[in-house]
Amino acid sequence: MSVYIIAQINIHDRAGYDTYSAGFLEVFARYSGELLVVSEAPLVVEGEWPYTRTVLIKFPSAEAARDWYESPDYQALAQHRLRASQGNVVIVEGLQ
């Protein structure tokens, strides 16, 4: 079953976050994920959306998502994101 990673991020250090972004695709390409959305200007149709970046990623399984997220290469890179932003990241199951 496909799973999705949803990340809601508030960036407070753009230069630090750019370091994370610069290395992201190289690490991500080693795994079976699909980057579906990266938006800094979503259209809010209800409520508030106080995040500076929203990301949606698809993986074929929860195991594949965890393999990427927990990999040493991603965790080393993610330290730049963690220092430069605050966020919420969840893995949710798809319907199929």
LINRAQUI-V661897 format. One line per field, one symbol per residue. ss: DSSP state (2 for helix, 1 for strand, 0 for the rest). burial: b if it has 9 or more other C-alpha atoms within 8 Angstrom, else e. A space follows every 50 residues. Layout:
# LINRAQUI-V661897
ss->???
burial->???
This chain:
# LINRAQUI-V661897
ss->00111111111002222222222222220000011111100000000000 0011111110022222222002222222222222111111111000
burial->bbbbbbbbbbbebeebbebbeebbeebbeebebeeeebeeeeeeeeeeee bbbbbbbbbbbbebbbbbeebeebbebbebbebbbbeeeebebeee
